[in-house]
Amino acid sequence: MTLIISKPEIVPFNHAVLPNISWQTYQAMLADMGDRRSIRLSYDHGVLEIKMPLGLHETVNYILERMIVALTEELNLGIRGFGSTTLSRADLAVGVEPDCCFYIQNSDRMNGRDIDLANDPPPDLVVEVDITSPSKRRFPIYRDLGVPEIWRYSSSRICIYQLQANEYLECEFSLAFPMVSGAILNQFLGQLAANDDNKLIREFRAWIRQQSGIITNCQSG
């Protein structure tokens, strides 16, 4: 009998995919690495993905996180951010660490405590930034966890995905923020090279206020 050992899929030096990893090994790695680390792990039925974000990845993720916070502040919405915390369910044999994630519609259910997906709803919005590793590999994990919306940045543009009929479909507008389209997000992200972070966010806040005023006027009229 010939024993065939699967080889790990090695892509850029900061990204690797390892097959035939047990749930116990995945959990042990999470415990050994702790919370203070830049490496992100995801697990899908025996396949472990390891990625280490680079500088541009963190820049884009930081701006998107600030844009989401600005939206909730200007629209007077609740929010509970959990960053890249591990989202996992042992009964489904899946786990993932998004670039950032937020409870918005369900923010009042998550005040002052950790996530327990056996009892809690999944985050309302997840952000995935692709610079050297394809996040679509992780979409089935988010689907199994029931995450309703993903903002995915890839190839210098962002797309909005919503979970519909057990699959992620690209949509023009956000579910969490119906006034926000992928086109608008890309318009502001396109200013990253020309503006410093605070200037970009100030202009984004001005756009939110303008749109809120238009909506208010239409409703009152």
DRENDO-1510 file (C-alpha; in Angstrom, 1 decimal, always signed):
<recs>
REC; n; res; u; v; w
REC; 1; MET; +0.0; +0.0; +0.0 .
REC; 2; THR; +1.3; +3.4; -1.0 .
REC; 3; LEU; +1.0; +6.2; +1.5 .
REC; 4; ILE; +0.2; +9.5; -0.1 .
REC; 5; ILE; +0.8; +12.6; +2.0 .
REC; 6; SER; -0.8; +15.8; +0.8 .
REC; 7; LYS; +1.6; +18.7; +0.4 .
REC; 8; PRO; +0.7; +22.1; +1.8 .
REC; 9; GLU; -0.2; +24.8; -0.7 .
REC; 10; ILE; +2.4; +27.5; -0.3 .
REC; 11; VAL; +1.7; +30.8; -2.0 .
REC; 12; PRO; +3.5; +34.1; -1.1 .
REC; 13; PHE; +5.7; +33.8; +2.0 .
REC; 14; ASN; +3.0; +35.4; +4.2 .
REC; 15; HIS; +0.3; +33.0; +3.2 .
REC; 16; ALA; +0.0; +29.2; +3.5 .
REC; 17; VAL; -2.8; +26.6; +3.3 .
REC; 18; LEU; -2.3; +23.3; +5.2 .
REC; 19; PRO; -4.5; +20.2; +4.7 .
REC; 20; ASN; -5.3; +17.4; +7.2 .
REC; 21; ILE; -5.2; +19.5; +10.3 .
REC; 22; SER; -7.4; +18.4; +13.2 .
REC; 23; TRP; -9.7; +20.7; +15.1 .
REC; 24; GLN; -7.7; +20.0; +18.3 .
REC; 25; THR; -4.4; +21.1; +16.5 .
REC; 26; TYR; -6.1; +24.3; +15.3 .
REC; 27; GLN; -7.4; +25.1; +18.8 .
REC; 28; ALA; -3.9; +24.4; +20.3 .
REC; 29; MET; -2.4; +26.8; +17.8 .
REC; 30; LEU; -4.8; +29.5; +18.7 .
REC; 31; ALA; -4.1; +29.0; +22.4 .
REC; 32; ASP; -0.3; +29.0; +21.9 .
REC; 33; MET; -0.3; +32.1; +19.7 .
REC; 34; GLY; -2.5; +34.1; +22.0 .
REC; 35; ASP; -4.4; +37.3; +21.1 .
REC; 36; ARG; -1.4; +39.6; +20.5 .
REC; 37; ARG; -0.3; +38.6; +17.1 .
REC; 38; SER; -0.5; +39.7; +13.5 .
REC; 39; ILE; -0.9; +36.2; +12.0 .
REC; 40; ARG; -4.6; +35.3; +11.1 .
REC; 41; LEU; -5.9; +31.7; +11.1 .
REC; 42; SER; -8.9; +30.2; +9.5 .
REC; 43; TYR; -10.1; +26.6; +9.6 .
REC; 44; ASP; -12.6; +24.8; +7.3 .
REC; 45; HIS; -13.1; +21.1; +7.9 .
REC; 46; GLY; -9.5; +20.1; +8.3 .
REC; 47; VAL; -7.9; +22.8; +6.1 .
REC; 48; LEU; -5.9; +25.5; +7.9 .
REC; 49; GLU; -5.1; +28.8; +6.3 .
REC; 50; ILE; -2.4; +31.0; +7.7 .
REC; 51; LYS; -1.9; +34.6; +6.6 .
REC; 52; MET; +0.3; +37.5; +7.8 .
REC; 53; PRO; -1.1; +40.9; +6.7 .
REC; 54; LEU; +1.3; +43.4; +5.1 .
REC; 55; GLY; +1.5; +47.2; +5.3 .
REC; 56; LEU; -1.0; +48.1; +2.6 .
REC; 57; HIS; -3.4; +45.5; +3.9 .
REC; 58; GLU; -3.4; +47.1; +7.3 .
REC; 59; THR; -3.8; +50.6; +5.8 .
REC; 60; VAL; -6.9; +49.7; +3.9 .
REC; 61; ASN; -8.4; +47.7; +6.8 .
REC; 62; TYR; -7.8; +50.7; +9.1 .
REC; 63; ILE; -9.6; +53.1; +6.8 .
REC; 64; LEU; -12.5; +50.8; +6.3 .
REC; 65; GLU; -12.8; +50.4; +10.0 .
REC; 66; ARG; -12.9; +54.1; +10.5 .
REC; 67; MET; -15.5; +54.6; +7.7 .
REC; 68; ILE; -17.8; +52.0; +9.4 .
REC; 69; VAL; -17.4; +53.8; +12.8 .
REC; 70; ALA; -18.1; +57.2; +11.1 .
REC; 71; LEU; -21.3; +55.8; +9.5 .
REC; 72; THR; -22.6; +54.6; +12.9 .
REC; 73; GLU; -21.7; +57.9; +14.6 .
REC; 74; GLU; -23.3; +60.1; +11.9 .
REC; 75; LEU; -26.4; +57.9; +11.6 .
REC; 76; ASN; -26.8; +57.5; +15.3 .
REC; 77; LEU; -26.5; +53.7; +15.2 .
REC; 78; GLY; -25.2; +51.3; +17.8 .
REC; 79; ILE; -22.0; +49.5; +17.1 .
REC; 80; ARG; -19.8; +46.9; +18.8 .
REC; 81; GLY; -16.5; +46.1; +17.1 .
REC; 82; PHE; -14.6; +42.9; +17.7 .
REC; 83; GLY; -11.6; +43.5; +15.3 .
REC; 84; SER; -10.1; +40.3; +14.1 .
REC; 85; THR; -11.4; +38.1; +17.0 .
REC; 86; THR; -11.7; +34.4; +16.3 .
REC; 87; LEU; -15.2; +33.4; +15.1 .
REC; 88; SER; -15.6; +29.7; +15.4 .
REC; 89; ARG; -18.0; +26.8; +16.1 .
REC; 90; ALA; -16.7; +23.4; +17.0 .
REC; 91; ASP; -20.0; +21.7; +16.0 .
REC; 92; LEU; -19.5; +23.0; +12.4 .
REC; 93; ALA; -15.7; +22.5; +12.4 .
REC; 94; VAL; -15.1; +26.0; +11.1 .
REC; 95; GLY; -13.2; +29.0; +12.4 .
REC; 96; VAL; -12.0; +32.3; +11.0 .
REC; 97; GLU; -10.4; +35.6; +12.0 .
REC; 98; PRO; -11.7; +38.5; +9.8 .
REC; 99; ASP; -9.7; +41.6; +9.3 .
REC; 100; CYS; -12.4; +43.3; +11.3 .
REC; 101; CYS; -16.0; +42.6; +12.2 .
REC; 102; PHE; -18.9; +44.5; +13.8 .
REC; 103; TYR; -22.3; +44.1; +15.4 .
REC; 104; ILE; -24.5; +46.9; +14.2 .
REC; 105; GLN; -28.1; +45.7; +14.0 .
REC; 106; ASN; -27.4; +43.4; +16.9 .
REC; 107; SER; -25.0; +45.6; +18.8 .
REC; 108; ASP; -27.3; +45.8; +21.9 .
REC; 109; ARG; -27.0; +42.0; +22.3 .
REC; 110; MET; -23.2; +42.1; +22.6 .
REC; 111; ASN; -22.5; +44.8; +25.1 .
REC; 112; GLY; -19.7; +44.0; +27.5 .
REC; 113; ARG; -19.0; +40.4; +26.6 .
REC; 114; ASP; -17.2; +38.0; +24.3 .
REC; 115; ILE; -18.8; +36.3; +21.3 .
REC; 116; ASP; -20.2; +32.8; +21.8 .
REC; 117; LEU; -21.6; +31.8; +18.4 .
REC; 118; ALA; -23.2; +28.7; +19.9 .
REC; 119; ASN; -25.7; +31.2; +21.4 .
REC; 120; ASP; -25.1; +34.6; +19.9 .
REC; 121; PRO; -25.8; +35.8; +16.3 .
REC; 122; PRO; -22.8; +36.2; +14.0 .
REC; 123; PRO; -21.4; +39.7; +13.4 .
REC; 124; ASP; -23.6; +41.8; +11.1 .
REC; 125; LEU; -20.7; +43.0; +9.0 .
REC; 126; VAL; -17.3; +41.5; +8.2 .
REC; 127; VAL; -14.4; +43.1; +6.3 .
REC; 128; GLU; -11.9; +41.1; +4.3 .
REC; 129; VAL; -8.9; +42.8; +2.7 .
REC; 130; ASP; -7.1; +40.8; -0.1 .
REC; 131; ILE; -3.6; +41.9; -0.9 .
REC; 132; THR; -1.7; +38.6; -1.3 .
REC; 133; SER; -4.3; +36.0; -0.1 .
REC; 134; PRO; -7.7; +35.4; -1.6 .
REC; 135; SER; -10.5; +35.8; +1.0 .
REC; 136; LYS; -13.1; +34.0; -1.1 .
REC; 137; ARG; -11.5; +30.8; +0.3 .
REC; 138; ARG; -13.0; +31.9; +3.6 .
REC; 139; PHE; -16.5; +32.7; +2.3 .
REC; 140; PRO; -17.8; +29.2; +2.9 .
REC; 141; ILE; -16.8; +29.6; +6.6 .
REC; 142; TYR; -18.7; +32.9; +6.9 .
REC; 143; ARG; -21.7; +31.2; +5.1 .
REC; 144; ASP; -21.7; +28.3; +7.7 .
REC; 145; LEU; -21.5; +30.9; +10.5 .
REC; 146; GLY; -24.4; +32.9; +8.9 .
REC; 147; VAL; -22.6; +36.2; +8.5 .
REC; 148; PRO; -25.1; +38.3; +6.5 .
REC; 149; GLU; -22.7; +40.8; +4.9 .
REC; 150; ILE; -19.0; +40.9; +3.8 .
REC; 151; TRP; -17.1; +43.9; +2.4 .
REC; 152; ARG; -14.2; +42.5; +0.4 .
REC; 153; TYR; -11.4; +44.6; -0.9 .
REC; 154; SER; -9.5; +43.0; -3.8 .
REC; 155; SER; -7.6; +44.3; -6.8 .
REC; 156; SER; -7.8; +47.9; -5.5 .
REC; 157; ARG; -11.6; +47.9; -5.3 .
REC; 158; ILE; -14.2; +46.9; -2.7 .
REC; 159; CYS; -17.3; +44.8; -3.4 .
REC; 160; ILE; -20.3; +44.3; -1.1 .
REC; 161; TYR; -21.6; +40.7; -0.6 .
REC; 162; GLN; -24.8; +39.7; +1.0 .
REC; 163; LEU; -25.8; +36.1; +2.1 .
REC; 164; GLN; -28.8; +35.1; +0.1 .
REC; 165; ALA; -30.2; +31.6; -0.3 .
REC; 166; ASN; -27.0; +30.2; +1.3 .
REC; 167; GLU; -24.5; +31.9; -1.0 .
REC; 168; TYR; -22.8; +35.3; -1.2 .
REC; 169; LEU; -24.0; +37.5; -4.0 .
REC; 170; GLU; -22.4; +40.8; -4.9 .
REC; 171; CYS; -24.8; +43.6; -4.3 .
REC; 172; GLU; -24.8; +47.3; -5.1 .
REC; 173; PHE; -25.7; +48.5; -1.7 .
REC; 174; SER; -24.9; +47.6; +1.9 .
REC; 175; LEU; -27.3; +45.7; +4.1 .
REC; 176; ALA; -26.1; +47.4; +7.3 .
REC; 177; PHE; -26.0; +50.9; +5.7 .
REC; 178; PRO; -28.5; +51.0; +2.8 .
REC; 179; MET; -27.3; +54.4; +1.7 .
REC; 180; VAL; -23.8; +53.1; +1.0 .
REC; 181; SER; -22.8; +51.5; -2.3 .
REC; 182; GLY; -19.7; +49.8; -3.4 .
REC; 183; ALA; -19.2; +52.7; -5.8 .
REC; 184; ILE; -19.1; +55.2; -3.0 .
REC; 185; LEU; -16.7; +53.2; -0.9 .
REC; 186; ASN; -14.4; +52.9; -3.9 .
REC; 187; GLN; -14.7; +56.6; -4.6 .
REC; 188; PHE; -13.3; +57.4; -1.1 .
REC; 189; LEU; -10.8; +54.6; -1.0 .
REC; 190; GLY; -9.4; +56.0; -4.3 .
REC; 191; GLN; -8.4; +59.1; -2.3 .
REC; 192; LEU; -6.0; +57.1; -0.1 .
REC; 193; ALA; -2.9; +58.1; -2.0 .
REC; 194; ALA; -3.8; +61.8; -2.3 .
REC; 195; ASN; -5.2; +62.5; +1.2 .
REC; 196; ASP; -4.1; +61.7; +4.7 .
REC; 197; ASP; -6.4; +59.5; +6.8 .
REC; 198; ASN; -8.2; +62.3; +8.7 .
REC; 199; LYS; -8.9; +64.3; +5.7 .
REC; 200; LEU; -10.4; +61.3; +3.9 .
REC; 201; ILE; -12.6; +60.6; +6.9 .
REC; 202; ARG; -13.7; +64.2; +7.3 .
REC; 203; GLU; -14.8; +64.2; +3.6 .
REC; 204; PHE; -16.6; +60.9; +4.1 .
REC; 205; ARG; -18.4; +62.3; +7.2 .
REC; 206; ALA; -19.5; +65.3; +5.1 .
REC; 207; TRP; -20.9; +63.0; +2.5 .
REC; 208; ILE; -22.9; +61.0; +5.1 .
REC; 209; ARG; -24.4; +64.2; +6.5 .
REC; 210; GLN; -25.3; +65.4; +3.0 .
REC; 211; GLN; -27.0; +62.1; +2.2 .
REC; 212; SER; -28.8; +62.1; +5.6 .
REC; 213; GLY; -30.1; +65.6; +4.8 .
REC; 214; ILE; -31.4; +64.5; +1.4 .
REC; 215; ILE; -33.2; +61.5; +3.0 .
REC; 216; THR; -34.7; +63.7; +5.7 .
REC; 217; ASN; -35.9; +66.2; +3.2 .
REC; 218; CYS; -37.5; +63.5; +1.0 .
REC; 219; GLN; -39.2; +62.0; +4.0 .
REC; 220; SER; -40.6; +65.3; +5.3 .
REC; 221; GLY; -41.7; +66.3; +1.8 .
</recs>
